[in-house]
Amino acid sequence: MSKRQVFEPNTFRRYAESYGLTPEMLGQSFAHSDGHVYTVQDLDIDAYHFPVLVTDETGEWVGMRPETVRAHFVRQEVSRLLNLSKNKS
C-alpha cells in the first residue's frame, strides 16, 4: 500500500467495536515485532483480510488484521500494569 489520505474522519470511531477494537485506538502507536512502530489511522471497511490501516515511521500505509492490532494493544496494557505493580513494591 502506498501513501494515501484518510478515508473519512469518523470511519474508525464508527466501526472500531465491530472489529473488536476501541475508538480510543485511533491515532495510538504500537511497537510491532517486525521492529516498526505503527500508528492506527483508519479502517477500510471494504477490505476483508487487512481492514485496519496503519502508518509506519516513514508514513507508509499498511493494512493489518484487527486481531494483530488488538493483540499489540493488549500486550502494551499488560506491560504497563506489570510496571505499575513493580513500582508499588
C-alpha positions in Angstrom: 0.0 0.0 0.0 1.4 3.4 -0.8 1.0 6.8 0.9 -2.6 8.0 0.9 -5.2 10.1 2.6 -7.5 9.0 5.4 -10.9 7.8 4.1 -13.4 9.6 6.3 -12.8 11.1 9.7 -15.4 9.1 11.6 -15.0 5.7 9.9 -12.7 4.2 12.6 -14.7 5.5 15.5 -18.0 4.3 13.9 -16.9 0.8 13.1 -14.0 0.0 15.6 -16.1 -2.0 18.0 -17.4 -4.3 15.3 -13.8 -5.3 14.6 -13.0 -5.9 18.3 -11.1 -2.6 18.6 -11.9 0.5 20.6 -12.4 4.0 19.2 -9.6 5.3 21.5 -7.0 3.2 19.5 -7.3 5.8 16.6 -4.1 7.7 16.5 -2.3 5.5 19.0 1.0 3.9 18.2 2.3 0.4 19.0 5.6 -1.4 18.5 5.3 -4.4 16.2 7.5 -7.5 16.4 8.9 -6.6 13.0 10.7 -3.6 14.6 8.5 -0.9 13.3 6.3 1.4 15.2 2.8 1.7 13.7 0.1 4.3 14.2 -3.6 3.4 13.8 -5.0 5.7 11.1 -8.3 4.3 9.8 -10.4 1.4 8.8 -11.1 0.2 5.3 -14.4 -1.5 5.8 -14.3 -2.9 2.3 -11.0 -4.8 3.0 -11.8 -8.3 4.2 -8.4 -9.5 5.4 -6.5 -6.3 6.4 -9.0 -3.6 7.2 -7.0 -1.7 9.9 -5.0 1.0 8.2 -1.8 2.0 10.0 1.3 4.0 9.0 4.8 3.2 9.9 7.6 5.7 10.8 8.1 6.7 7.2 4.4 7.4 6.6 3.9 4.2 4.5 0.4 2.9 4.8 -0.1 -0.8 5.7 -3.2 -2.9 6.2 -3.3 -5.1 9.3 -5.7 -7.7 10.7 -7.8 -6.4 13.6 -6.6 -9.3 15.9 -3.0 -8.3 15.3 -3.6 -4.7 16.3 -5.7 -5.7 19.3 -3.0 -8.1 20.5 -0.4 -5.4 20.4 -2.5 -3.1 22.5 -3.3 -5.8 25.0 0.4 -6.6 25.4 1.1 -2.9 25.9 -1.6 -2.6 28.6 -0.4 -5.8 30.4 3.2 -4.5 30.3 2.1 -1.1 31.7 0.1 -2.8 34.5 3.1 -5.0 35.4 5.4 -2.0 35.6 2.9 -0.2 37.9 2.8 -3.2 40.2 6.6 -3.4 40.3 6.8 0.3 41.2 4.4 -0.1 44.1 6.5 -2.9 45.7 
